[in-house]
């Protein structure tokens, strides 16, 4: 089978004529959409979360500023605390496990769709 | 698509953005045929194609403000619709018809090895439906846009080189599958 044969077979597709009420249905949906007021952004729910995040950020910045960096410890103390906690919890291993899972899923998906 | 169509689309979009909802109607009338036909190529179901096209128009209406005037309105509309149809089909795939259900050759003495032209075309279209999405979509859009690689690439949101590569690989897969299908048909004929 040549490319020309393929072009001949695939270029032809049954022509579908939209039903007579199609435009009216679309316009009705559009008018309904226009009449519906947009859903307001849920500020009431968002503001507490944003405030908490901002407060946390400020606390972290203050802690970093109050702990002066010494020559022997070039990174701020607050940051080193975070790193130590991460190390204690095995964050590196968790990150590695997540990475391996991600690679495995991607690879399996690629194999399935190839 | 004529220059007048391009100008009419642009003017209608401006009117809609200024609050004249009725100005969207000429856009729907102008593009309903192509959008429904494109949807039909994806799902092979007339009523579902209309539903998908209606949703595409609705999304286009919502996103009209995001159309950048550097490309034709139709290009933007096709890309939006293609995106929607692809995700819709991924969520709810069109039922695949087994190759066994394709019509048997009517005349086994035909010169082309047993299959008549119409059956061959039907078999090839069924094979396209069963291909991996990226090759199927490239083939579908290439032929929908009357073999225009640039238009197919714009609709898919990928480079022309990617479309060319997918077309080439897709055609190769079709040729291989078709050869297997022909052998299977001949074997069946031999058994009968």
Boltz contact constraints between the chains, C-beta under 6 A:
constraints:
  - contact:
      token1: [A, 1]
      token2: [B, 175]
      max_distance: 6.0
  - contact:
      token1: [A, 1]
      token2: [B, 178]
      max_distance: 6.0
  - contact:
      token1: [A, 6]
      token2: [B, 171]
      max_distance: 6.0
  - contact:
      token1: [A, 9]
      token2: [B, 121]
      max_distance: 6.0
  - contact:
      token1: [A, 9]
      token2: [B, 124]
      max_distance: 6.0
  - contact:
      token1: [A, 10]
      token2: [B, 143]
      max_distance: 6.0
  - contact:
      token1: [A, 11]
      token2: [B, 143]
      max_distance: 6.0
  - contact:
      token1: [A, 16]
      token2: [B, 36]
      max_distance: 6.0
  - contact:
      token1: [A, 16]
      token2: [B, 37]
      max_distance: 6.0
  - contact:
      token1: [A, 16]
      token2: [B, 40]
      max_distance: 6.0
  - contact:
      token1: [A, 16]
      token2: [B, 46]
      max_distance: 6.0
  - contact:
      token1: [A, 18]
      token2: [B, 32]
      max_distance: 6.0
  - contact:
      token1: [A, 18]
      token2: [B, 36]
      max_distance: 6.0
  - contact:
      token1: [A, 22]
      token2: [B, 32]
      max_distance: 6.0
  - contact:
      token1: [A, 23]
      token2: [B, 28]
      max_distance: 6.0
  - contact:
      token1: [A, 23]
      token2: [B, 29]
      max_distance: 6.0
  - contact:
      token1: [A, 26]
      token2: [B, 28]
      max_distance: 6.0
  - contact:
      token1: [A, 26]
      token2: [B, 54]
      max_distance: 6.0
  - contact:
      token1: [A, 26]
      token2: [B, 57]
      max_distance: 6.0
  - contact:
      token1: [A, 27]
      token2: [B, 25]
      max_distance: 6.0
  - contact:
      token1: [A, 29]
      token2: [B, 58]
      max_distance: 6.0
  - contact:
      token1: [A, 30]
      token2: [B, 24]
      max_distance: 6.0
  - contact:
      token1: [A, 30]
      token2: [B, 61]
      max_distance: 6.0
  - contact:
      token1: [A, 34]
      token2: [B, 21]
      max_distance: 6.0
  - contact:
      token1: [A, 113]
      token2: [B, 132]
      max_distance: 6.0
